[in-house]
């Protein structure tokens, strides 16, 4: 079933809302105001509310904090909130409080309530809040429904409901059952290693080791030894025999990350291993049979590298029996909000933070941003925001994104050109891990021009970015 079909199925019925309120006049007002768009359930105290929740499990709750027998304080309402969330944690609860009870409203939000509204309740405001809460609930339901229908629950580290990601899940299923070599391509930060790990975990090699070696992070003179191992005395400092990553992954899977950075001389040796399944350690004379499945990943265009004689064509075809092309985050639509929510929950637990969710403005800003650093950039922004914010709901400023609601409705040609130039430069720098030479080549400009543009737009290399190559 497609994303659109699931969304249609989830939205065919009215959203049920449980109204927990002991005032009959307010109940009547809610019935009249909300009945057209919602299926109404009613409860006048905690016991009745909890019993109804267990029976019906409505997605939305409007909860008065002043419930009997303690109508003059929020103790009974907060207890009801906590009890509901214990067995229905995905329910969106909106609490209703008096004008002087803002502290209790914030306490409720910190305890897991979706939002709050002050009494006397303005129906037009309440309708908007309920509509937003229902939308978030449906998104979460859609994600779970698609995972169950398509089997993507198998890939619990990879979150996505968009058509491009459903295609990726299907490709993982197809290649996991065999030992074919797989080349995973895509921009930096799109989750290539997660896909490789998922292939391993769903293969008949899952009991073996999954080992990653970054071909661009190890000096050329050490990479051969790291990959193939060496014998004692093979070179200065080789005081003992050492197995390489290929041997350590025997019976399992080895991911060659950033395969495009591998030196040509070593590409020849890797090709020989792929052809006969035997390796020779540095300084050794014995051919050692090794049963290791090879996966490779790169953010480089290997076909262009072949034309520039930087990558062997025969090795490319050996590695890319199947190619899995990862979509950029910008191509994944509503996945950006689902991923942001998942990172929020993860880092809320890590930092024991009180943040409960994303504001509507934050969601709009997440959708509008171009994400040159893809999922890795989103995770870093969410991690920082959850750690630093003091508010229950994250705002665009917490994510260091422009507010979509307050942004200019139009811009001059000069502003638009400058914005596009900045985005293109930032994307090229991230794509090439801030290697100035390669980024300038991708952009078709000189290094000096790129340096000037970086200063002009105030771009700064991220702290977590890899060290630049020597040709910077």
C-alpha positions in Angstrom: 0.0 0.0 0.0 1.4 3.4 -1.0 1.9 6.4 1.3 -1.1 8.2 -0.3 -3.4 5.2 0.2 -2.4 4.9 3.9 -2.9 8.6 4.4 -6.4 8.4 2.8 -7.3 5.4 4.9 -6.3 7.1 8.1 -8.2 10.3 7.3 -11.6 8.8 6.3 -13.0 8.8 9.8 -13.6 11.6 12.2 -11.0 12.0 14.9 -12.3 10.8 18.2 -11.8 13.1 21.2 -12.4 12.4 24.9 -13.6 15.4 26.8 -12.8 15.1 30.5 -14.9 17.9 32.1 -17.3 18.0 35.2 -19.1 21.2 34.2 -22.3 20.2 32.2 -22.5 23.6 30.5 -19.0 23.4 29.1 -19.6 19.8 28.0 -22.7 21.0 26.1 -20.6 23.8 24.5 -17.9 21.3 23.4 -20.5 18.9 21.9 -22.0 21.7 19.9 -18.7 23.2 18.8 -16.7 20.0 18.0 -19.4 17.4 17.0 -19.3 18.2 13.3 -15.6 17.2 13.0 -15.0 14.8 15.9 -16.5 11.8 17.5 -17.1 12.9 21.1 -16.6 10.8 24.2 -17.3 12.3 27.7 -16.0 11.6 31.2 -16.5 13.6 34.4 -13.8 12.2 36.6 -10.5 10.3 36.5 -12.0 6.8 37.0 -14.5 7.2 34.1 -11.9 8.8 31.9 -9.3 6.0 32.3 -11.9 3.3 31.9 -13.2 4.9 28.6 -9.6 5.4 27.4 -8.8 1.7 27.9 -12.0 0.7 26.1 -12.0 3.2 23.1 -8.4 4.6 23.0 -9.3 7.9 21.2 -6.3 9.7 19.7 -7.3 13.1 21.2 -8.1 14.1 24.8 -9.3 17.5 26.1 -8.6 17.3 29.8 -9.7 19.8 32.5 -7.0 19.8 35.2 -9.6 20.8 37.9 -11.4 17.5 38.3 -13.4 16.2 41.3 -12.8 15.6 44.1 -10.0 18.2 43.9 -11.7 20.8 41.6 -9.7 23.7 43.1 -6.2 22.4 42.2 -4.6 20.4 39.4 -3.6 17.2 41.3 -6.4 15.1 40.0 -6.1 16.3 36.4 -2.3 15.7 36.4 -2.8 12.3 37.8 -5.3 11.5 35.1 -2.8 12.8 32.5 -0.1 10.5 33.8 -2.3 7.4 34.0 -3.6 7.9 30.4 -0.1 8.3 29.0 1.1 5.1 30.8 -0.9 2.9 28.6 -1.6 5.2 25.7 1.6 7.2 25.2 0.8 8.3 21.6 -2.5 10.0 22.6 -2.4 13.7 22.1 -3.7 15.4 25.3 -4.7 19.1 25.4 -5.2 20.4 29.0 -7.6 23.2 29.8 -6.7 25.5 32.7 -7.7 28.8 34.3 -5.9 32.0 33.5 -4.0 31.8 36.8 -2.9 28.2 36.3 -0.1 28.7 33.7 2.4 26.9 36.0 0.2 23.8 36.1 -0.3 24.0 32.3 3.5 24.0 31.8 3.8 21.1 34.3 1.3 19.2 32.3 3.2 19.8 29.0 6.4 18.7 30.7 4.7 15.5 31.8 3.7 14.7 28.2 0.6 16.7 27.3 0.6 17.8 23.7 -0.6 21.4 24.4 -2.7 23.5 26.7 -5.5 26.0 26.3 -6.8 28.6 28.8 -10.4 28.9 30.0 -12.8 30.2 29.0 -12.1 28.0 25.9 -12.2 29.8 22.5 -13.7 27.2 20.2 -11.9 28.5 17.1 -8.5 28.2 18.9 -9.3 24.8 20.2 -10.3 23.6 16.8 -6.9 24.6 15.4 -5.1 22.9 18.2 -7.1 19.7 17.8 -6.6 19.7 14.0 -2.8 20.0 14.5 -2.8 17.3 17.1 -4.8 15.0 14.9 -2.4 15.7 12.0 0.6 14.7 14.1 -1.2 11.6 15.4 -2.0 10.5 11.8 1.6 11.0 10.7 2.8 8.7 13.4 0.0 6.2 12.6 0.9 6.4 8.9 4.6 5.7 9.7 3.7 2.6 11.8 1.1 1.4 9.4 3.5 1.6 6.4 6.2 -0.2 8.4 3.8 -3.0 9.3 2.5 -3.3 5.7 5.8 -3.1 3.9 8.0 -4.9 6.5 10.2 -1.8 6.9 9.8 -2.4 10.7 12.7 -4.8 10.0 14.9 -1.8 9.5 14.3 -0.1 12.8 17.3 2.2 12.6 16.1 3.6 9.3 13.0 5.8 9.5 11.0 6.7 6.4 7.6 6.6 4.8 8.3 8.4 1.6 8.3 6.6 -1.8 12.1 6.9 -2.2 12.7 5.2 1.1 10.1 2.5 0.4 12.2 1.7 -2.7 15.4 1.5 -0.6 13.7 -0.9 1.8 12.7 -3.1 -1.1 16.3 -3.0 -2.5 17.6 -4.1 0.9 15.3 -7.1 1.0 16.3 -8.1 -2.5 20.1 -8.0 -2.0 20.2 -9.3 1.6 19.6 -12.9 0.7 22.6 -13.2 -1.6 26.3 -12.4 -1.5 26.4 -10.0 -4.4 28.6 -6.9 -4.1 26.5 -3.8 -3.5 27.6 -0.2 -4.1 25.7 2.4 -2.0 25.8 5.9 -3.4 24.5 9.2 -2.2 25.3 12.5 -0.7 27.2 12.7 2.6 24.8 12.2 5.6 22.1 10.3 3.8 22.5 7.1 5.8 24.6 4.9 3.6 26.2 3.0 6.5 22.8 2.3 8.0 21.7 0.7 4.8 24.9 -1.5 4.7 24.3 -2.5 8.3 20.7 -3.4 7.5 21.8 -5.6 4.5 24.2 -7.4 6.9 21.6 -7.9 9.6 19.1 -9.4 7.2 21.6 -11.7 5.5 22.7 -15.2 6.3 25.9 -13.6 7.6 24.3 -11.7 10.4 26.0 -13.9 13.0 29.4 -12.8 11.6 31.1 -9.4 12.1 30.1 -6.2 10.4 33.2 -4.1 10.0 33.6 -0.6 8.5 36.8 0.9 7.1 36.8 4.5 5.9 39.2 4.5 2.9 39.5 8.3 3.0 40.3 8.6 6.7 43.4 6.3 6.8 46.8 7.5 5.3 47.6 5.8 2.0 50.7 4.1 3.4 48.7 2.4 6.2 45.5 1.6 4.3 46.9 -1.6 2.7 48.0 -3.0 6.0 44.7 -2.0 7.7 42.8 -3.8 4.9 44.9 -6.9 4.2 47.0 -7.2 7.4 50.8 -7.6 7.5 53.5 -10.1 8.6 56.1 -9.4 11.3 59.0 -7.4 9.9 57.1 -6.4 6.8 58.0 -2.7 7.4 59.5 -0.5 10.1 57.3 -0.8 13.2 55.7 -4.2 12.2 56.8 -5.9 15.4 54.2 -8.7 15.1 51.8 -10.3 12.6 48.5 -8.5 12.3 45.3 -9.5 10.5 43.5 -7.0 8.3 39.9 -6.0 8.3 39.2 -8.5 5.5 40.2 -11.3 7.7 38.4 -10.0 10.8 35.2 -9.9 8.7 35.6 -13.5 7.6 32.1 -15.0 7.6 30.6 -11.6 7.9 30.5 -8.3 6.0 33.1 -5.5 5.3 31.9 -2.0 4.3 34.4 0.0 2.3 33.2 3.5 3.0 34.4 6.3 0.8 35.7 3.7 -1.7 36.4 6.5 -4.2 39.3 7.6 -2.0 41.2 4.3 -2.3 44.6 4.6 -4.1 44.8 3.1 -7.6 47.6 0.6 -6.5 45.4 -0.7 -3.7 42.4 -0.9 -6.1 44.3 -3.6 -8.1 44.9 -5.7 -5.0 41.2 -5.4 -3.9 40.1 -6.4 -7.4 42.3 -9.5 -7.2 40.7 -10.4 -3.9 37.2 -10.0 -5.3 38.0 -12.2 -8.2 39.4 -15.2 -6.3 38.5 -14.7 -2.6 42.1 -14.9 -1.4 44.4 -12.3 0.1 48.1 -11.8 0.7 49.2 -9.9 3.8 51.8 -7.1 3.4 55.2 -8.8 3.5 53.6 -12.3 3.1 53.8 -14.9 0.4 50.9 -17.1 1.4 47.5 -16.8 -0.2 44.8 -16.9 2.5 41.2 -17.8 1.6 38.7 -15.4 3.2 34.9 -15.6 3.0 34.0 -11.9 3.4 31.1 -10.1 1.7 32.1 -6.7 0.3 29.8 -3.7 0.4 31.0 -0.3 -0.7 29.8 3.3 -0.2 30.7 6.6 -1.7 29.5 10.2 -2.2 31.7 10.5 -5.2 30.6 10.1 -8.8 32.7 7.1 -9.6 31.9 7.2 -13.4 33.5 10.7 -13.5 36.4 9.3 -11.5 36.9 6.6 -14.0 37.0 9.1 -16.8 39.6 11.1 -14.9 41.6 7.8 -14.4 41.2 8.0 -10.6 39.2 4.8 -10.3 39.4 1.5 -12.1 36.5 0.7 -14.4 36.9 -3.1 -13.8 36.7 -2.6 -10.0 33.7 -0.4 -10.4 31.8 -3.2 -12.1 32.9 -5.7 -9.6 31.7 -3.6 -6.7 28.4 -2.4 -8.3 26.7 -5.6 -9.2 23.8 -3.9 -7.5 23.7 -0.1 -6.9 21.5 1.5 -4.2 21.2 5.2 -4.7 20.3 7.0 -1.4 17.9 10.0 -1.8 18.8 13.3 -0.3 16.7 14.4 2.7 15.2 17.2 0.6 13.8 14.5 -1.7 12.1 12.6 1.2 9.2 15.0 1.8 7.5 14.5 5.2 10.3 12.1 6.4 12.1 15.2 7.7 9.4 15.7 10.4 9.3 12.0 11.3 13.1 11.9 11.6 13.1 15.1 13.7 10.5 13.6 16.1 12.6 10.4 16.4 15.8 12.4 17.2 13.8 14.5 19.7 12.7 11.4 21.6 16.2 9.8 21.4 18.0 12.8 22.8 15.3 13.7 25.3 16.1 10.4 27.0 19.9 10.9 26.6 19.9 14.4 28.1 16.9 13.8 30.4 15.4 16.9 28.8 11.9 18.3 29.3 11.2 19.2 25.7 8.0 17.5 24.5 7.7 18.2 20.8 8.0 20.5 17.8 6.0 23.7 17.3 4.0 24.0 14.1 6.4 26.8 13.0 9.4 24.5 13.6 7.8 21.8 11.4 7.2 24.3 8.6 10.8 25.4 8.9 12.1 21.8 8.8 10.1 21.3 5.6 11.3 24.5 4.0 15.0 24.1 4.6 17.2 22.6 1.9 19.3 20.3 4.2 22.6 20.3 2.4 24.0 18.0 5.2 21.0 15.6 4.9 20.1 13.4 7.9 23.4 13.9 9.7 22.8 17.7 9.7 19.2 17.2 10.9 20.4 14.9 13.8 23.1 17.4 14.8 20.6 20.3 14.9 18.0 18.3 16.8 20.7 17.1 19.3 21.8 20.6 20.0 18.2 22.0 20.2 17.1 19.3 22.7 20.1 19.9 24.9 20.0 23.7 24.9 16.2 24.6 24.8 14.3 25.5 28.0 10.9 25.5 26.4 8.6 22.5 26.1 8.2 22.9 22.3 11.1 23.4 19.9 11.0 26.6 17.8 12.8 27.4 14.5 15.3 29.5 16.5 16.2 26.4 18.6 17.1 24.6 15.4 18.9 27.7 14.0 16.5 27.8 11.1 14.5 30.8 9.8 10.9 31.0 11.0 8.7 30.0 8.1 5.8 32.1 9.6 7.8 35.3 9.9 10.0 35.1 6.8 9.5 37.6 4.0 6.8 36.8 1.5 9.0 37.9 -1.3 12.6 38.9 -2.0 14.5 40.9 -4.5 16.4 39.3 -7.4 19.7 40.2 -5.7 18.6 38.5 -2.4 17.3 35.4 -4.3 20.6 35.1 -6.3 22.7 35.5 -3.1 20.6 32.9 -1.3 20.9 30.4 -4.1 24.6 31.0 -4.4 25.1 30.4 -0.7 23.1 27.2 -0.8 25.0 25.8 -3.8 28.4 26.6 -2.2 27.3 25.1 1.1 26.1 21.9 -0.6 29.3 21.5 -2.6 31.4 22.0 0.5 29.4 19.5 2.6 29.4 17.1 -0.4 33.2 17.2 -0.6 33.8 17.3 3.2 35.1 20.9 2.9 37.8 19.9 0.5 38.2 23.4 -1.2 39.9 22.1 -4.4 37.2 19.5 -5.1 34.3 21.8 -4.1 35.7 24.6 -6.4 36.0 22.1 -9.3 32.4 20.9 -8.7 31.2 24.5 -8.8 33.3 25.4 -11.9 35.2 28.2 -10.1 38.7 28.8 -8.8 39.9 28.1 -5.3 40.4 31.9 -4.7 36.8 32.7 -5.9 35.5 30.0 -3.6 37.5 31.3 -0.6 36.1 34.8 -1.3 32.5 33.4 -1.5 32.9 31.6 1.8 34.0 34.8 3.5 31.2 36.8 1.8 28.4 34.4 3.0 30.0 33.9 6.4 30.2 30.1 6.0 32.1 28.2 8.7 33.3 24.6 8.6 31.3 22.5 11.1 33.3 21.3 14.1 32.5 17.7 13.4 33.6 17.9 9.7 36.5 15.7 8.6 40.0 17.2 8.4 40.6 18.7 5.0 42.8 16.8 2.5 46.4 18.1 1.7 45.3 19.8 -1.5 43.3 22.4 0.5 
